[in-house]
Amino acid sequence: MTDEPEVLTRVESGVGRITLNRPKALHALNHPMCDLMIAALLDWRDDDSVLSVLIDHAGERGFCAGGDIRMIAESGAGDAVAARAFFHAEYRLNALLFDYPKPVTAVVDGIVMGGGVGISEPAVVRIATEHTTYAMPETGIGLFPDVGGGWFLPRLPGFAGTWLALTGARLKAADTVALGIHTHYMPSDEIPVFRTILAADPAYPVDIANELAVDPGEAPLEAHIDAIDRLFAHDTVEAIIAALAAEGTDWARTQLDVLKTKSPQSLKVTLRQLRTGLHLGSFADNMAMEYRLGGRVVRTHDFQEGVRAVIVDKDNTPRWSPADLAGVSDAALDALFAPLPPGEDWTPL
């Protein structure tokens, strides 16, 4: 056991430093970690001595593999009060970063999924390295790509965000930079150089990143972008699956096989989330939508079963219910997206 905090916060040479410090859990976020980050960001927001913020992780394994899924599932199996409280704090953290008045840099030097995307995607500078692996794999555990996924994913080029959200595909740095998920690529051994220069010139992380960034190489996804934009443009999951089946290529068949392993409910929730999020007027409106969804989806059979199959028992054979897309009714989706009772909605800080 250690008494060291799970998030290290301090100010160094004009830079507000936030370092995730839960390496054994791949820095997965929990409620106290969100509270620590919110407190630091609020302290620094009006502090003239803090000119920018840097988010990174301690140790060799990182960046952040998501949220505390076991806790969320255990709470969702009961009254979901703790799960909703976590979402409330996490989404406030996401929104605080999105609207932060000082430049934020996230060094995404490792796995970045779920909650890790939520604290890095709002940053102005998002640095990927050769260690970066990005994914939003929530449809595989009966969830949906929250933490702002409804805002960021549909705003990626074409329909790449829809493909990423439905399939949970994993990308390396060349692809994430090509899509604009991350803004810069640096070899990991250049990150200490970035930090050193930032300490000397803390107000201008974009300029420093521009100077140090190098070409991550050819993006493998480029070969499939045209197909993604055609096949994932449809507004129903059934139409996407039909288009993939009709395409007949090896790549399309692979995507089809992947989609068949995902929760039918999650696929439909996710597609509606993204199509709705594209037309919302603000990031806060999107987070309010995701909060309504989150508190309900964690209580569903598919989330409980997905966590059991993937995280608890690790047999990777979830038994979804409904078992197919036809069983997921519009009425069931409407209930998940419905407004909350007065006074229960999520609000930003």
SVG drawing of the C-alpha trace seen along z (x, -y; Angstrom):
<svg xmlns="http://www.w3.org/2000/svg" viewBox="-42 -37 57 55">
<polyline fill="none" stroke="black" stroke-width="0.4" points="0.0,0.0 1.1,-3.6 -0.1,-6.9 0.9,-8.7 -2.1,-10.5 -3.6,-9.0 -3.2,-12.4 -0.2,-14.6 -0.9,-18.4 1.7,-21.2 2.9,-24.4 6.3,-24.3 7.8,-27.3 4.4,-28.7 2.9,-25.4 0.1,-23.8 1.1,-20.1 -1.5,-17.3 0.1,-13.8 -2.1,-10.7 -0.6,-8.4 -2.5,-5.1 -0.2,-3.0 -1.4,0.5 -4.8,-0.4 -3.4,-2.1 -4.4,-5.4 -8.1,-4.6 -10.1,-7.5 -12.2,-7.3 -14.3,-9.9 -11.5,-11.2 -9.1,-11.6 -11.7,-13.8 -12.2,-15.9 -8.5,-16.4 -8.1,-17.6 -11.1,-19.9 -9.8,-21.5 -6.4,-22.1 -7.9,-23.5 -10.2,-25.8 -7.3,-27.1 -5.2,-27.8 -7.9,-29.3 -7.5,-32.8 -3.9,-32.5 -1.8,-34.8 1.3,-32.9 -0.1,-29.8 0.2,-30.3 -0.7,-26.8 -1.6,-23.3 0.2,-20.0 -1.5,-16.7 0.6,-13.5 1.1,-10.3 3.6,-8.7 5.5,-5.5 6.0,-3.7 2.4,-2.5 -0.3,-5.0 -1.9,-7.3 -5.4,-6.5 -7.3,-3.3 -10.7,-4.6 -12.9,-4.9 -13.4,-2.7 -15.7,-0.3 -16.0,2.2 -17.3,-0.5 -19.7,-1.8 -21.0,1.7 -21.4,2.5 -23.3,-0.7 -25.4,-0.2 -26.4,3.2 -28.0,1.4 -29.3,-2.2 -26.6,-3.7 -26.1,-6.6 -22.3,-6.2 -22.1,-5.8 -24.2,-8.9 -22.0,-10.8 -18.9,-9.7 -20.3,-10.7 -21.4,-14.1 -17.9,-14.8 -16.1,-13.4 -18.3,-15.3 -17.7,-18.5 -14.0,-17.9 -14.4,-17.3 -16.4,-20.5 -14.0,-22.5 -11.1,-21.4 -13.1,-22.1 -13.8,-25.8 -10.5,-26.4 -9.2,-29.9 -5.5,-28.8 -3.8,-26.5 -3.9,-22.8 -1.5,-20.2 -2.1,-16.5 0.8,-14.1 -0.9,-10.9 2.1,-8.6 0.3,-5.2 -3.1,-3.7 -5.9,-6.3 -9.4,-5.0 -12.7,-6.2 -12.0,-8.5 -8.5,-9.2 -10.1,-10.5 -12.3,-12.7 -9.4,-14.5 -7.1,-14.7 -9.4,-15.6 -10.4,-19.0 -6.7,-20.0 -5.4,-22.5 -2.2,-20.5 -2.6,-16.7 0.7,-14.9 0.8,-11.3 3.9,-9.1 5.0,-5.7 3.3,-4.2 -0.1,-5.8 -3.1,-3.5 -6.4,-5.2 -9.9,-3.6 -13.4,-4.1 -14.4,-0.5 -17.6,-1.0 -20.0,0.9 -18.1,4.0 -19.2,3.7 -22.8,2.5 -21.9,-1.2 -21.5,-4.1 -18.6,-6.5 -19.2,-9.1 -16.9,-11.8 -17.7,-14.0 -17.7,-11.3 -21.1,-12.6 -19.4,-15.9 -15.9,-15.0 -16.5,-11.8 -19.1,-13.2 -16.8,-16.2 -13.9,-14.1 -13.5,-14.0 -16.3,-12.3 -17.7,-9.4 -14.5,-8.2 -16.0,-8.9 -19.0,-6.8 -16.8,-3.9 -14.6,-4.3 -17.6,-4.5 -19.4,-1.5 -16.5,0.9 -14.2,-0.2 -11.3,-0.1 -7.8,-0.8 -5.6,-3.4 -1.9,-4.2 -0.4,-7.7 -0.2,-8.0 -3.9,-7.5 -4.9,-9.7 -2.8,-12.6 -4.2,-12.2 -7.7,-12.4 -7.0,-15.3 -7.7,-13.3 -4.2,-14.2 -2.5,-17.4 1.2,-16.5 3.5,-13.4 6.7,-13.2 8.9,-10.3 8.6,-9.6 12.3,-10.5 11.4,-14.0 8.8,-14.5 11.3,-15.5 12.7,-18.1 9.1,-19.5 8.7,-19.7 12.0,-21.6 11.2,-24.1 7.7,-24.6 9.1,-25.4 11.1,-28.2 8.2,-29.4 5.0,-28.2 2.5,-30.4 3.1,-28.9 2.8,-25.1 1.4,-25.2 4.5,-26.9 6.8,-24.5 4.9,-21.4 5.0,-22.8 8.8,-23.0 9.4,-19.6 6.7,-17.5 7.8,-15.2 5.9,-13.2 4.3,-10.0 4.4,-8.3 1.8,-7.1 -1.7,-6.5 -2.9,-3.0 -6.5,-4.1 -6.1,-6.3 -6.7,-3.2 -10.2,-2.8 -11.4,-6.3 -13.5,-6.4 -15.2,-3.2 -15.8,-4.4 -17.4,-7.6 -19.7,-5.7 -20.6,-2.7 -20.9,-4.5 -22.9,-7.5 -26.2,-5.8 -28.5,-6.9 -29.5,-3.4 -27.2,-0.5 -29.2,1.8 -28.4,-0.3 -24.7,-0.4 -24.7,3.4 -26.5,3.9 -24.0,1.6 -21.1,3.5 -22.6,6.8 -23.2,5.6 -19.6,4.2 -18.1,7.6 -14.5,6.6 -12.3,8.3 -12.2,5.1 -16.0,4.7 -16.4,8.3 -14.0,7.7 -16.0,4.7 -19.2,6.7 -17.8,9.5 -16.7,6.9 -20.1,5.3 -21.8,8.7 -19.9,9.0 -21.1,5.7 -24.2,5.0 -27.1,4.3 -28.5,1.9 -25.2,0.1 -24.8,-0.2 -28.2,-1.9 -27.6,-4.1 -24.2,-5.1 -25.4,-6.0 -28.2,-8.1 -25.8,-9.8 -23.4,-10.8 -26.1,-11.9 -27.7,-14.0 -24.4,-15.3 -23.5,-16.7 -26.4,-19.1 -26.2,-20.2 -25.3,-23.9 -22.7,-23.4 -20.4,-20.9 -22.4,-21.3 -25.6,-20.3 -23.8,-17.2 -22.6,-16.3 -26.1,-16.8 -27.3,-14.3 -24.6,-11.8 -25.3,-12.2 -29.0,-11.2 -27.8,-8.2 -25.0,-7.2 -27.2,-6.9 -29.7,-4.7 -27.4,-2.5 -25.3,-1.3 -28.5,0.3 -29.2,2.2 -28.7,5.9 -26.2,5.3 -23.8,3.2 -23.9,5.5 -23.3,8.5 -20.6,6.8 -18.6,5.9 -19.0,9.5 -17.8,11.0 -15.0,8.6 -13.7,7.4 -14.9,9.7 -15.0,13.3 -13.0,12.4 -14.7,15.2 -15.4,12.6 -18.7,14.2 -21.4,11.7 -25.0,12.8 -26.7,9.6 -30.4,8.9 -32.0,8.1 -29.8,10.4 -30.3,8.6 -30.9,5.1 -34.6,5.9 -35.2,6.3 -34.0,2.8 -37.1,0.7 -37.3,-3.0 -39.4,-3.3 -36.5,-1.7 -34.1,-4.2 -36.4,-7.1 -36.6,-6.1 -32.8,-6.1 -32.5,-9.5 -35.5,-11.1 -35.2,-14.2 -34.5,-13.7 -36.9,-15.0 -36.6,-18.7 -33.5,-19.3 -31.7,-16.1 -29.9,-17.2 -26.2,-17.6 -24.8,-21.1 -21.3,-22.5 -19.4,-24.2"/>
</svg>
